[in-house]
Amino acid sequence: MGLWPFGRKRLLADRARLGRWGQKRCERRLRSRGWRTLCRNYSCKTGEIDLVMVDKSGALVFVEVKTRAGEEFTGAESCVSVGKRARMARAARYFLACNDVGDRPYRFDVVTVVLPPRGKTRIEHFEGVFTL
């Protein structure tokens, strides 16, 4: 599983491209564990959610993906601020209402994808980081 065709250096230089790359790696990892993707980049007037997936038990999982070039200053999972959590929760409520799936169990997970300047990519999955 290589990097984009133009290499690590260019990938690390473009934050938007790095974010898209990390989200694809996250989705690939979760799908390899038997999860199904319902929606990518779900957006509504109240907020946005990177991935909406169904885990192996059938629960809906609203996934926030944080991609970083390194963790020199702070851990990537700590970057989901209180405001971001509130916007995700509002977007999730809207998703549940619009898709008539409010009776299914659901949770909010954070997946960090760290691509250091050298070495292997590290992907960490934090389940049930917060609730509504």
N, CA, C and O atoms as a Tinker XYZ file with bonds, in Angstrom:
   528  protein
     1  N      0.862000   -1.171000    0.000000    73     2
     2  CA     0.000000    0.000000    0.000000    64     1     3
     3  C      0.907000    1.232000    0.000000    63     2     4     5
     4  O      1.391000    1.644000    1.054000    81     3
     5  N      1.135000    1.807000   -1.152000    73     3     6
     6  CA     2.035000    2.936000   -1.254000    64     5     7
     7  C      1.344000    4.266000   -1.074000    63     6     8     9
     8  O      0.130000    4.352000   -0.891000    81     7
     9  N      2.156000    5.292000   -1.132000    73     7    10
    10  CA     1.626000    6.647000   -1.044000    64     9    11
    11  C      1.105000    7.062000   -2.406000    63    10    12    13
    12  O      1.119000    6.288000   -3.364000    81    11
    13  N      0.653000    8.282000   -2.468000    73    11    14
    14  CA     0.185000    8.798000   -3.757000    64    13    15
    15  C      1.347000    8.786000   -4.738000    63    14    16    17
    16  O      2.504000    8.753000   -4.321000    81    15
    17  N      1.060000    8.812000   -6.029000    73    15    18
    18  CA     2.112000    8.678000   -7.037000    64    17    19
    19  C      3.196000    9.745000   -6.945000    63    18    20    21
    20  O      4.312000    9.517000   -7.413000    81    19
    21  N      2.903000   10.896000   -6.358000    73    19    22
    22  CA     3.883000   11.976000   -6.337000    64    21    23
    23  C      4.730000   11.974000   -5.077000    63    22    24    25
    24  O      5.589000   12.843000   -4.930000    81    23
    25  N      4.529000   11.049000   -4.174000    73    23    26
    26  CA     5.427000   10.867000   -3.056000    64    25    27
    27  C      5.036000   11.556000   -1.764000    63    26    28    29
    28  O      4.158000   12.418000   -1.720000    81    27
    29  N      5.719000   11.142000   -0.728000    73    27    30
    30  CA     5.456000   11.593000    0.641000    64    29    31
    31  C      5.690000   13.084000    0.818000    63    30    32    33
    32  O      4.894000   13.755000    1.476000    81    31
    33  N      6.749000   13.612000    0.253000    73    31    34
    34  CA     7.097000   15.023000    0.458000    64    33    35
    35  C      5.986000   15.949000   -0.039000    63    34    36    37
    36  O      5.595000   16.876000    0.670000    81    35
    37  N      5.484000   15.713000   -1.229000    73    35    38
    38  CA     4.395000   16.552000   -1.775000    64    37    39
    39  C      3.100000   16.336000   -1.014000    63    38    40    41
    40  O      2.331000   17.277000   -0.821000    81    39
    41  N      2.853000   15.126000   -0.587000    73    39    42
    42  CA     1.653000   14.823000    0.191000    64    41    43
    43  C      1.675000   15.596000    1.507000    63    42    44    45
    44  O      0.668000   16.180000    1.906000    81    43
    45  N      2.815000   15.596000    2.173000    73    43    46
    46  CA     2.943000   16.296000    3.449000    64    45    47
    47  C      2.856000   17.817000    3.290000    63    46    48    49
    48  O      2.543000   18.521000    4.250000    81    47
    49  N      3.125000   18.322000    2.102000    73    47    50
    50  CA     3.104000   19.765000    1.867000    64    49    51
    51  C      1.694000   20.312000    1.626000    63    50    52    53
    52  O      1.499000   21.527000    1.675000    81    51
    53  N      0.724000   19.463000    1.373000    73    51    54
    54  CA    -0.643000   19.908000    1.046000    64    53    55
    55  C     -1.613000   19.329000    2.074000    63    54    56    57
    56  O     -1.915000   18.136000    2.033000    81    55
    57  N     -2.103000   20.159000    2.995000    73    55    58
    58  CA    -2.950000   19.683000    4.088000    64    57    59
    59  C     -4.255000   19.065000    3.596000    63    58    60    61
    60  O     -4.691000   18.045000    4.130000    81    59
    61  N     -4.878000   19.660000    2.597000    73    59    62
    62  CA    -6.146000   19.121000    2.089000    64    61    63
    63  C     -5.936000   17.744000    1.464000    63    62    64    65
    64  O     -6.719000   16.821000    1.690000    81    63
    65  N     -4.889000   17.621000    0.691000    73    63    66
    66  CA    -4.572000   16.337000    0.056000    64    65    67
    67  C     -4.222000   15.292000    1.118000    63    66    68    69
    68  O     -4.628000   14.135000    1.016000    81    67
    69  N     -3.468000   15.707000    2.132000    73    67    70
    70  CA    -3.116000   14.805000    3.220000    64    69    71
    71  C     -4.377000   14.320000    3.943000    63    70    72    73
    72  O     -4.473000   13.145000    4.300000    81    71
    73  N     -5.331000   15.209000    4.157000    73    71    74
    74  CA    -6.591000   14.837000    4.805000    64    73    75
    75  C     -7.387000   13.821000    3.997000    63    74    76    77
    76  O     -7.902000   12.846000    4.545000    81    75
    77  N     -7.481000   14.053000    2.695000    73    75    78
    78  CA    -8.194000   13.096000    1.830000    64    77    79
    79  C     -7.492000   11.741000    1.837000    63    78    80    81
    80  O     -8.139000   10.697000    1.901000    81    79
    81  N     -6.170000   11.770000    1.771000    73    79    82
    82  CA    -5.383000   10.543000    1.794000    64    81    83
    83  C     -5.636000    9.776000    3.091000    63    82    84    85
    84  O     -5.846000    8.563000    3.065000    81    83
    85  N     -5.617000   10.480000    4.225000    73    83    86
    86  CA    -5.844000    9.843000    5.517000    64    85    87
    87  C     -7.236000    9.257000    5.642000    63    86    88    89
    88  O     -7.417000    8.173000    6.195000    81    87
    89  N     -8.223000    9.983000    5.122000    73    87    90
    90  CA    -9.596000    9.481000    5.191000    64    89    91
    91  C     -9.748000    8.200000    4.377000    63    90    92    93
    92  O    -10.450000    7.280000    4.796000    81    91
    93  N     -9.107000    8.134000    3.239000    73    91    94
    94  CA    -9.164000    6.912000    2.426000    64    93    95
    95  C     -8.495000    5.747000    3.148000    63    94    96    97
    96  O     -8.998000    4.624000    3.110000    81    95
    97  N     -7.362000    6.003000    3.807000    73    95    98
    98  CA    -6.679000    4.946000    4.548000    64    97    99
    99  C     -7.541000    4.465000    5.710000    63    98   100   101
   100  O     -7.616000    3.266000    5.979000    81    99
   101  N     -8.187000    5.399000    6.393000    73    99   102
   102  CA    -9.071000    5.049000    7.507000    64   101   103
   103  C    -10.217000    4.178000    7.014000    63   102   104   105
   104  O    -10.492000    3.126000    7.591000    81   103
   105  N    -10.877000    4.604000    5.966000    73   103   106
   106  CA   -12.010000    3.837000    5.442000    64   105   107
   107  C    -11.562000    2.445000    5.014000    63   106   108   109
   108  O    -12.244000    1.457000    5.287000    81   107
   109  N    -10.441000    2.369000    4.358000    73   107   110
   110  CA    -9.909000    1.068000    3.918000    64   109   111
   111  C     -9.664000    0.158000    5.120000    63   110   112   113
   112  O     -9.986000   -1.029000    5.074000    81   111
   113  N     -9.100000    0.704000    6.188000    73   111   114
   114  CA    -8.820000   -0.086000    7.397000    64   113   115
   115  C    -10.118000   -0.617000    8.018000    63   114   116   117
   116  O    -10.209000   -1.792000    8.374000    81   115
   117  N    -11.122000    0.266000    8.144000    73   115   118
   118  CA   -12.376000   -0.154000    8.766000    64   117   119
   119  C    -13.113000   -1.173000    7.899000    63   118   120   121
   120  O    -13.701000   -2.121000    8.420000    81   119
   121  N    -13.085000   -0.984000    6.585000    73   119   122
   122  CA   -13.731000   -1.943000    5.689000    64   121   123
   123  C    -13.035000   -3.302000    5.751000    63   122   124   125
   124  O    -13.687000   -4.339000    5.628000    81   123
   125  N    -11.731000   -3.301000    5.939000    73   123   126
   126  CA   -11.006000   -4.577000    6.045000    64   125   127
   127  C    -11.407000   -5.338000    7.308000    63   126   128   129
   128  O    -11.176000   -6.543000    7.412000    81   127
   129  N    -12.000000   -4.640000    8.255000    73   127   130
   130  CA   -12.489000   -5.268000    9.485000    64   129   131
   131  C    -13.965000   -5.633000    9.408000    63   130   132   133
   132  O    -14.584000   -5.980000   10.414000    81   131
   133  N    -14.521000   -5.553000    8.204000    73   131   134
   134  CA   -15.900000   -5.984000    8.008000    64   133   135
   135  C    -16.947000   -4.888000    8.127000    63   134   136   137
   136  O    -18.141000   -5.185000    8.136000    81   135
   137  N    -16.534000   -3.640000    8.218000    73   135   138
   138  CA   -17.473000   -2.524000    8.304000    64   137   139
   139  C    -17.965000   -2.150000    6.910000    63   138   140   141
   140  O    -17.293000   -2.408000    5.912000    81   139
   141  N    -19.159000   -1.532000    6.856000    73   139   142
   142  CA   -19.702000   -1.039000    5.585000    64   141   143
   143  C    -19.763000    0.484000    5.623000    63   142   144   145
   144  O    -20.072000    1.083000    6.653000    81   143
   145  N    -19.464000    1.093000    4.486000    73   143   146
   146  CA   -19.545000    2.548000    4.370000    64   145   147
   147  C    -20.949000    2.941000    3.926000    63   146   148   149
   148  O    -21.441000    2.466000    2.902000    81   147
   149  N    -21.587000    3.807000    4.700000    73   147   150
   150  CA   -22.889000    4.355000    4.299000    64   149   151
   151  C    -22.726000    5.681000    3.589000    63   150   152   153
   152  O    -23.430000    5.963000    2.619000    81   151
   153  N    -21.796000    6.502000    4.069000    73   151   154
   154  CA   -21.676000    7.856000    3.532000    64   153   155
   155  C    -20.274000    8.398000    3.814000    63   154   156   157
   156  O    -19.703000    8.153000    4.876000    81   155
   157  N    -19.737000    9.131000    2.855000    73   155   158
   158  CA   -18.468000    9.844000    3.022000    64   157   159
   159  C    -18.755000   11.341000    3.015000    63   158   160   161
   160  O    -19.584000   11.818000    2.239000    81   159
   161  N    -18.078000   12.064000    3.867000    73   159   162
   162  CA   -18.185000   13.528000    3.909000    64   161   163
   163  C    -19.636000   14.001000    3.984000    63   162   164   165
   164  O    -20.059000   14.864000    3.215000    81   163
   165  N    -20.384000   13.431000    4.912000    73   163   166
   166  CA   -21.775000   13.839000    5.106000    64   165   167
   167  C    -21.796000   15.271000    5.607000    63   166   168   169
   168  O    -21.126000   15.610000    6.582000    81   167
   169  N    -22.570000   16.107000    4.933000    73   167   170
   170  CA   -22.632000   17.514000    5.289000    64   169   171
   171  C    -24.079000   17.989000    5.278000    63   170   172   173
   172  O    -24.856000   17.649000    4.386000    81   171
   173  N    -24.420000   18.777000    6.283000    73   171   174
   174  CA   -25.733000   19.402000    6.355000    64   173   175
   175  C    -25.544000   20.779000    6.977000    63   174   176   177
   176  O    -24.421000   21.169000    7.296000    81   175
   177  N    -26.628000   21.511000    7.148000    73   175   178
   178  CA   -26.505000   22.875000    7.654000    64   177   179
   179  C    -25.975000   22.934000    9.085000    63   178   180   181
   180  O    -25.506000   23.985000    9.520000    81   179
   181  N    -26.040000   21.829000    9.820000    73   179   182
   182  CA   -25.613000   21.839000   11.219000    64   181   183
   183  C    -24.180000   21.355000   11.432000    63   182   184   185
   184  O    -23.623000   21.561000   12.510000    81   183
   185  N    -23.571000   20.720000   10.434000    73   183   186
   186  CA   -22.206000   20.237000   10.590000    64   185   187
   187  C    -21.843000   19.215000    9.538000    63   186   188   189
   188  O    -22.563000   19.027000    8.557000    81   187
   189  N    -20.711000   18.552000    9.755000    73   187   190
   190  CA   -20.275000   17.528000    8.815000    64   189   191
   191  C    -19.634000   16.373000    9.561000    63   190   192   193
   192  O    -19.125000   16.521000   10.672000    81   191
   193  N    -19.677000   15.207000    8.905000    73   191   194
   194  CA   -19.108000   13.989000    9.459000    64   193   195
   195  C    -18.283000   13.328000    8.358000    63   194   196   197
   196  O    -18.760000   13.144000    7.238000    81   195
   197  N    -17.049000   12.977000    8.686000    73   195   198
   198  CA   -16.149000   12.415000    7.679000    64   197   199
   199  C    -16.673000   11.106000    7.101000    63   198   200   201
   200  O    -16.758000   10.957000    5.882000    81   199
   201  N    -17.023000   10.159000    7.963000    73   199   202
   202  CA   -17.514000    8.861000    7.503000    64   201   203
   203  C    -18.693000    8.431000    8.368000    63   202   204   205
   204  O    -18.678000    8.604000    9.587000    81   203
   205  N    -19.705000    7.875000    7.731000    73   203   206
   206  CA   -20.800000    7.215000    8.448000    64   205   207
   207  C    -20.720000    5.760000    8.020000    63   206   208   209
   208  O    -20.843000    5.438000    6.839000    81   207
   209  N    -20.508000    4.877000    9.009000    73   207   210
   210  CA   -20.280000    3.471000    8.706000    64   209   211
   211  C    -21.142000    2.595000    9.598000    63   210   212   213
   212  O    -21.714000    3.059000   10.584000    81   211
   213  N    -21.225000    1.325000    9.236000    73   211   214
   214  CA   -21.918000    0.319000   10.043000    64   213   215
   215  C    -20.872000   -0.703000   10.453000    63   214   216   217
   216  O    -20.198000   -1.285000    9.604000    81   215
   217  N    -20.735000   -0.924000   11.774000    73   215   218
   218  CA   -19.746000   -1.894000   12.231000    64   217   219
   219  C    -20.303000   -3.308000   12.133000    63   218   220   221
   220  O    -21.436000   -3.498000   11.691000    81   219
   221  N    -19.522000   -4.296000   12.538000    73   219   222
   222  CA   -19.923000   -5.694000   12.395000    64   221   223
   223  C    -21.147000   -6.055000   13.226000    63   222   224   225
   224  O    -21.855000   -7.008000   12.901000    81   223
   225  N    -21.404000   -5.304000   14.296000    73   223   226
   226  CA   -22.575000   -5.593000   15.135000    64   225   227
   227  C    -23.843000   -4.935000   14.602000    63   226   228   229
   228  O    -24.932000   -5.178000   15.121000    81   227
   229  N    -23.709000   -4.098000   13.562000    73   227   230
   230  CA   -24.863000   -3.414000   12.993000    64   229   231
   231  C    -25.075000   -2.011000   13.526000    63   230   232   233
   232  O    -26.032000   -1.343000   13.134000    81   231
   233  N    -24.202000   -1.549000   14.413000    73   231   234
   234  CA   -24.323000   -0.191000   14.962000    64   233   235
   235  C    -23.834000    0.834000   13.945000    63   234   236   237
   236  O    -22.889000    0.581000   13.198000    81   235
   237  N    -24.488000    1.995000   13.926000    73   235   238
   238  CA   -24.022000    3.118000   13.117000    64   237   239
   239  C    -22.839000    3.755000   13.828000    63   238   240   241
   240  O    -22.856000    3.931000   15.046000    81   239
   241  N    -21.820000    4.096000   13.067000    73   239   242
   242  CA   -20.647000    4.724000   13.648000    64   241   243
   243  C    -20.351000    5.996000   12.862000    63   242   244   245
   244  O    -20.115000    5.963000   11.654000    81   243
   245  N    -20.370000    7.116000   13.577000    73   243   246
   246  CA   -20.021000    8.410000   12.998000    64   245   247
   247  C    -18.537000    8.614000   13.284000    63   246   248   249
   248  O    -18.125000    8.718000   14.440000    81   247
   249  N    -17.737000    8.671000   12.213000    73   247   250
   250  CA   -16.284000    8.659000   12.355000    64   249   251
   251  C    -15.693000   10.021000   11.987000    63   250   252   253
   252  O    -15.952000   10.559000   10.910000    81   251
   253  N    -14.903000   10.555000   12.896000    73   251   254
   254  CA   -14.096000   11.743000   12.632000    64   253   255
   255  C    -12.682000   11.262000   12.378000    63   254   256   257
   256  O    -12.111000   10.541000   13.197000    81   255
   257  N    -12.106000   11.659000   11.237000    73   255   258
   258  CA   -10.756000   11.252000   10.876000    64   257   259
   259  C     -9.829000   12.446000   11.046000    63   258   260   261
   260  O    -10.096000   13.528000   10.525000    81   259
   261  N     -8.754000   12.245000   11.768000    73   259   262
   262  CA    -7.736000   13.276000   11.962000    64   261   263
   263  C     -6.440000   12.770000   11.364000    63   262   264   265
   264  O     -5.888000   11.763000   11.808000    81   263
   265  N     -5.961000   13.473000   10.355000    73   263   266
   266  CA    -4.728000   13.077000    9.692000    64   265   267
   267  C     -3.661000   14.113000   10.002000    63   266   268   269
   268  O     -3.899000   15.317000    9.911000    81   267
   269  N     -2.504000   13.636000   10.362000    73   267   270
   270  CA    -1.411000   14.511000   10.741000    64   269   271
   271  C     -0.110000   14.087000   10.087000    63   270   272   273
   272  O      0.069000   12.931000    9.706000    81   271
   273  N      0.793000   15.046000    9.967000    73   271   274
   274  CA     2.130000   14.759000    9.475000    64   273   275
   275  C      3.049000   14.354000   10.622000    63   274   276   277
   276  O      4.163000   13.890000   10.375000    81   275
   277  N      2.612000   14.516000   11.863000    73   275   278
   278  CA     3.394000   14.153000   13.040000    64   277   279
   279  C      2.635000   14.590000   14.278000    63   278   280   281
   280  O      1.595000   15.242000   14.181000    81   279
   281  N      3.154000   14.230000   15.435000    73   279   282
   282  CA     2.483000   14.569000   16.686000    64   281   283
   283  C      3.444000   15.276000   17.642000    63   282   284   285
   284  O      3.528000   14.914000   18.815000    81   283
   285  N      4.158000   16.266000   17.156000    73   283   286
   286  CA     5.146000   16.946000   17.982000    64   285   287
   287  C      4.499000   17.736000   19.125000    63   286   288   289
   288  O      5.038000   17.770000   20.232000    81   287
   289  N      3.357000   18.366000   18.869000    73   287   290
   290  CA     2.776000   19.274000   19.852000    64   289   291
   291  C      1.644000   18.657000   20.656000    63   290   292   293
   292  O      1.559000   18.883000   21.863000    81   291
   293  N      0.781000   17.890000   20.025000    73   291   294
   294  CA    -0.373000   17.323000   20.707000    64   293   295
   295  C     -0.818000   16.066000   19.986000    63   294   296   297
   296  O     -0.585000   15.916000   18.786000    81   295
   297  N     -1.443000   15.180000   20.699000    73   295   298
   298  CA    -1.965000   13.966000   20.094000    64   297   299
   299  C     -3.109000   14.295000   19.153000    63   298   300   301
   300  O     -3.902000   15.197000   19.424000    81   299
   301  N     -3.196000   13.578000   18.067000    73   299   302
   302  CA    -4.212000   13.872000   17.063000    64   301   303
   303  C     -5.619000   13.715000   17.607000    63   302   304   305
   304  O     -6.507000   14.479000   17.228000    81   303
   305  N     -5.855000   12.728000   18.500000    73   303   306
   306  CA    -7.207000   12.512000   19.017000    64   305   307
   307  C     -7.687000   13.670000   19.888000    63   306   308   309
   308  O     -8.894000   13.849000   20.052000    81   307
   309  N     -6.775000   14.457000   20.448000    73   307   310
   310  CA    -7.173000   15.588000   21.290000    64   309   311
   311  C     -7.621000   16.791000   20.456000    63   310   312   313
   312  O     -8.052000   17.796000   21.021000    81   311
   313  N     -7.530000   16.711000   19.147000    73   311   314
   314  CA    -7.905000   17.831000   18.278000    64   313   315
   315  C     -9.395000   17.898000   17.984000    63   314   316   317
   316  O     -9.830000   18.806000   17.276000    81   315
   317  N    -10.185000   16.978000   18.496000    73   315   318
   318  CA   -11.634000   17.045000   18.309000    64   317   319
   319  C    -12.168000   17.907000   19.453000    63   318   320   321
   320  O    -12.421000   17.427000   20.559000    81   319
   321  N    -12.328000   19.178000   19.152000    73   319   322
   322  CA   -12.708000   20.154000   20.171000    64   321   323
   323  C    -14.161000   19.972000   20.606000    63   322   324   325
   324  O    -14.925000   19.232000   19.986000    81   323
   325  N    -14.518000   20.655000   21.670000    73   323   326
   326  CA   -15.897000   20.630000   22.163000    64   325   327
   327  C    -16.843000   21.144000   21.084000    63   326   328   329
   328  O    -17.925000   20.589000   20.889000    81   327
   329  N    -16.443000   22.197000   20.385000    73   327   330
   330  CA   -17.267000   22.738000   19.300000    64   329   331
   331  C    -17.454000   21.758000   18.158000    63   330   332   333
   332  O    -18.553000   21.621000   17.621000    81   331
   333  N    -16.374000   21.074000   17.784000    73   331   334
   334  CA   -16.445000   20.077000   16.715000    64   333   335
   335  C    -17.352000   18.924000   17.127000    63   334   336   337
   336  O    -18.132000   18.423000   16.316000    81   335
   337  N    -17.252000   18.506000   18.378000    73   335   338
   338  CA   -18.125000   17.439000   18.873000    64   337   339
   339  C    -19.588000   17.862000   18.810000    63   338   340   341
   340  O    -20.452000   17.067000   18.439000    81   339
   341  N    -19.863000   19.098000   19.167000    73   339   342
   342  CA   -21.251000   19.591000   19.124000    64   341   343
   343  C    -21.771000   19.624000   17.692000    63   342   344   345
   344  O    -22.913000   19.241000   17.439000    81   343
   345  N    -20.947000   20.076000   16.756000    73   343   346
   346  CA   -21.372000   20.111000   15.347000    64   345   347
   347  C    -21.588000   18.703000   14.806000    63   346   348   349
   348  O    -22.540000   18.459000   14.065000    81   347
   349  N    -20.702000   17.772000   15.176000    73   347   350
   350  CA   -20.873000   16.373000   14.754000    64   349   351
   351  C    -22.159000   15.792000   15.323000    63   350   352   353
   352  O    -22.891000   15.091000   14.624000    81   351
   353  N    -22.433000   16.080000   16.579000    73   351   354
   354  CA   -23.643000   15.555000   17.226000    64   353   355
   355  C    -24.896000   16.087000   16.530000    63   354   356   357
   356  O    -25.844000   15.337000   16.299000    81   355
   357  N    -24.902000   17.373000   16.198000    73   355   358
   358  CA   -26.063000   17.946000   15.494000    64   357   359
   359  C    -26.218000   17.313000   14.115000    63   358   360   361
   360  O    -27.329000   16.982000   13.701000    81   359
   361  N    -25.106000   17.145000   13.405000    73   359   362
   362  CA   -25.155000   16.521000   12.079000    64   361   363
   363  C    -25.633000   15.070000   12.194000    63   362   364   365
   364  O    -26.388000   14.596000   11.346000    81   363
   365  N    -25.198000   14.374000   13.232000    73   363   366
   366  CA   -25.621000   12.983000   13.430000    64   365   367
   367  C    -27.121000   12.912000   13.710000    63   366   368   369
   368  O    -27.814000   12.054000   13.163000    81   367
   369  N    -27.620000   13.805000   14.554000    73   367   370
   370  CA   -29.067000   13.829000   14.821000    64   369   371
   371  C    -29.844000   14.059000   13.531000    63   370   372   373
   372  O    -30.872000   13.422000   13.303000    81   371
   373  N    -29.364000   14.955000   12.698000    73   371   374
   374  CA   -30.007000   15.246000   11.424000    64   373   375
   375  C    -29.963000   14.011000   10.523000    63   374   376   377
   376  O    -30.964000   13.663000    9.896000    81   375
   377  N    -28.805000   13.350000   10.457000    73   375   378
   378  CA   -28.662000   12.136000    9.650000    64   377   379
   379  C    -29.639000   11.063000   10.128000    63   378   380   381
   380  O    -30.315000   10.433000    9.315000    81   379
   381  N    -29.715000   10.854000   11.432000    73   379   382
   382  CA   -30.611000    9.845000   11.996000    64   381   383
   383  C    -32.067000   10.148000   11.661000    63   382   384   385
   384  O    -32.824000    9.246000   11.302000    81   383
   385  N    -32.459000   11.411000   11.776000    73   383   386
   386  CA   -33.843000   11.806000   11.501000    64   385   387
   387  C    -34.186000   11.673000   10.018000    63   386   388   389
   388  O    -35.255000   11.172000    9.670000    81   387
   389  N    -33.297000   12.114000    9.160000    73   387   390
   390  CA   -33.560000   12.085000    7.711000    64   389   391
   391  C    -33.569000   10.672000    7.138000    63   390   392   393
   392  O    -34.238000   10.404000    6.140000    81   391
   393  N    -32.834000    9.783000    7.765000    73   391   394
   394  CA   -32.728000    8.420000    7.243000    64   393   395
   395  C    -33.539000    7.407000    8.044000    63   394   396   397
   396  O    -33.443000    6.203000    7.807000    81   395
   397  N    -34.324000    7.888000    8.978000    73   395   398
   398  CA   -35.217000    7.045000    9.770000    64   397   399
   399  C    -34.493000    5.841000   10.377000    63   398   400   401
   400  O    -34.961000    4.706000   10.283000    81   399
   401  N    -33.354000    6.109000   10.994000    73   399   402
   402  CA   -32.576000    5.050000   11.624000    64   401   403
   403  C    -32.295000    5.368000   13.093000    63   402   404   405
   404  O    -31.345000    4.841000   13.673000    81   403
   405  N    -33.104000    6.214000   13.683000    73   403   406
   406  CA   -32.898000    6.632000   15.059000    64   405   407
   407  C    -33.010000    5.525000   16.083000    63   406   408   409
   408  O    -32.561000    5.688000   17.218000    81   407
   409  N    -33.607000    4.387000   15.702000    73   407   410
   410  CA   -33.764000    3.281000   16.650000    64   409   411
   411  C    -32.535000    2.370000   16.705000    63   410   412   413
   412  O    -32.457000    1.498000   17.570000    81   411
   413  N    -31.587000    2.559000   15.803000    73   411   414
   414  CA   -30.371000    1.733000   15.782000    64   413   415
   415  C    -29.361000    2.268000   16.789000    63   414   416   417
   416  O    -29.312000    3.473000   17.034000    81   415
   417  N    -28.556000    1.389000   17.373000    73   415   418
   418  CA   -27.483000    1.878000   18.247000    64   417   419
   419  C    -26.457000    2.647000   17.408000    63   418   420   421
   420  O    -26.226000    2.324000   16.243000    81   419
   421  N    -25.852000    3.658000   18.010000    73   419   422
   422  CA   -24.844000    4.437000   17.299000    64   421   423
   423  C    -23.814000    4.968000   18.287000    63   422   424   425
   424  O    -24.043000    5.012000   19.495000    81   423
   425  N    -22.678000    5.368000   17.736000    73   423   426
   426  CA   -21.617000    5.938000   18.562000    64   425   427
   427  C    -20.733000    6.844000   17.698000    63   426   428   429
   428  O    -20.857000    6.883000   16.473000    81   427
   429  N    -19.842000    7.566000   18.375000    73   427   430
   430  CA   -18.906000    8.463000   17.710000    64   429   431
   431  C    -17.487000    7.964000   17.957000    63   430   432   433
   432  O    -17.056000    7.835000   19.102000    81   431
   433  N    -16.768000    7.685000   16.878000    73   431   434
   434  CA   -15.385000    7.223000   16.961000    64   433   435
   435  C    -14.464000    8.265000   16.347000    63   434   436   437
   436  O    -14.876000    9.067000   15.509000    81   435
   437  N    -13.224000    8.237000   16.775000    73   435   438
   438  CA   -12.177000    9.063000   16.170000    64   437   439
   439  C    -11.085000    8.126000   15.692000    63   438   440   441
   440  O    -10.658000    7.229000   16.417000    81   439
   441  N    -10.637000    8.344000   14.460000    73   439   442
   442  CA    -9.519000    7.576000   13.915000    64   441   443
   443  C     -8.421000    8.568000   13.568000    63   442   444   445
   444  O     -8.648000    9.539000   12.846000    81   443
   445  N     -7.232000    8.313000   14.092000    73   443   446
   446  CA    -6.096000    9.169000   13.774000    64   445   447
   447  C     -5.197000    8.450000   12.778000    63   446   448   449
   448  O     -4.924000    7.257000   12.901000    81   447
   449  N     -4.752000    9.207000   11.799000    73   447   450
   450  CA    -3.822000    8.700000   10.795000    64   449   451
   451  C     -2.614000    9.621000   10.851000    63   450   452   453
   452  O     -2.711000   10.803000   10.521000    81   451
   453  N     -1.483000    9.082000   11.266000    73   451   454
   454  CA    -0.272000    9.884000   11.406000    64   453   455
   455  C      0.737000    9.412000   10.373000    63   454   456   457
   456  O      1.162000    8.257000   10.380000    81   455
   457  N      1.113000   10.320000    9.487000    73   455   458
   458  CA     2.118000   10.046000    8.462000    64   457   459
   459  C      3.339000   10.895000    8.795000    63   458   460   461
   460  O      3.398000   12.066000    8.419000    81   459
   461  N      4.311000   10.322000    9.493000    73   459   462
   462  CA     5.496000   11.096000    9.836000    64   461   463
   463  C      6.369000   11.324000    8.600000    63   462   464   465
   464  O      6.221000   10.624000    7.598000    81   463
   465  N      7.268000   12.292000    8.666000    73   463   466
   466  CA     8.165000   12.532000    7.526000    64   465   467
   467  C      8.951000   11.290000    7.115000    63   466   468   469
   468  O      9.298000   11.119000    5.946000    81   467
   469  N      9.228000   10.423000    8.098000    73   467   470
   470  CA     9.914000    9.143000    7.813000    64   469   471
   471  C      9.212000    8.042000    8.596000    63   470   472   473
   472  O      8.649000    8.281000    9.665000    81   471
   473  N      9.254000    6.863000    8.058000    73   471   474
   474  CA     8.701000    5.714000    8.770000    64   473   475
   475  C      7.301000    5.359000    8.322000    63   474   476   477
   476  O      6.762000    5.911000    7.363000    81   475
   477  N      6.731000    4.410000    9.059000    73   475   478
   478  CA     5.424000    3.849000    8.717000    64   477   479
   479  C      4.275000    4.738000    9.158000    63   478   480   481
   480  O      4.361000    5.450000   10.158000    81   479
   481  N      3.206000    4.679000    8.393000    73   479   482
   482  CA     1.963000    5.343000    8.765000    64   481   483
   483  C      1.366000    4.612000    9.961000    63   482   484   485
   484  O      1.372000    3.383000   10.018000    81   483
   485  N      0.847000    5.389000   10.923000    73   483   486
   486  CA     0.228000    4.801000   12.104000    64   485   487
   487  C     -1.252000    5.173000   12.128000    63   486   488   489
   488  O     -1.603000    6.350000   12.040000    81   487
   489  N     -2.109000    4.176000   12.247000    73   487   490
   490  CA    -3.551000    4.402000   12.317000    64   489   491
   491  C     -4.040000    3.880000   13.657000    63   490   492   493
   492  O     -3.817000    2.721000   14.008000    81   491
   493  N     -4.720000    4.767000   14.411000    73   491   494
   494  CA    -5.273000    4.378000   15.707000    64   493   495
   495  C     -6.766000    4.664000   15.720000    63   494   496   497
   496  O     -7.219000    5.702000   15.237000    81   495
   497  N     -7.514000    3.738000   16.274000    73   495   498
   498  CA    -8.977000    3.836000   16.307000    64   497   499
   499  C     -9.418000    3.963000   17.758000    63   498   500   501
   500  O     -9.114000    3.108000   18.590000    81   499
   501  N    -10.147000    5.052000   18.053000    73   499   502
   502  CA   -10.663000    5.293000   19.394000    64   501   503
   503  C    -12.186000    5.185000   19.332000    63   502   504   505
   504  O    -12.851000    6.035000   18.740000    81   503
   505  N    -12.729000    4.141000   19.945000    73   503   506
   506  CA   -14.169000    3.883000   19.883000    64   505   507
   507  C    -14.919000    4.624000   20.982000    63   506   508   509
   508  O    -14.424000    4.784000   22.097000    81   507
   509  N    -16.122000    5.070000   20.642000    73   507   510
   510  CA   -17.008000    5.686000   21.625000    64   509   511
   511  C    -16.402000    6.882000   22.336000    63   510   512   513
   512  O    -16.507000    6.998000   23.557000    81   511
   513  N    -15.776000    7.762000   21.591000    73   511   514
   514  CA   -15.085000    8.907000   22.177000    64   513   515
   515  C    -16.050000    9.844000   22.904000    63   514   516   517
   516  O    -15.707000   10.410000   23.942000    81   515
   517  N    -17.245000   10.003000   22.362000    73   515   518
   518  CA   -18.252000   10.816000   23.048000    64   517   519
   519  C    -19.643000   10.348000   22.651000    63   518   520   521
   520  O    -19.798000    9.569000   21.710000    81   519
   521  N    -20.645000   10.818000   23.363000    73   519   522
   522  CA   -22.025000   10.436000   23.100000    64   521   523
   523  C    -22.873000   11.690000   22.957000    63   522   524   525
   524  O    -22.428000   12.796000   23.264000    81   523
   525  N    -24.110000   11.499000   22.482000    73   523   526
   526  CA   -25.051000   12.623000   22.352000    64   525   527
   527  C    -25.582000   12.989000   23.722000    63   526   528
   528  O    -26.390000   13.909000   23.845000    81   527
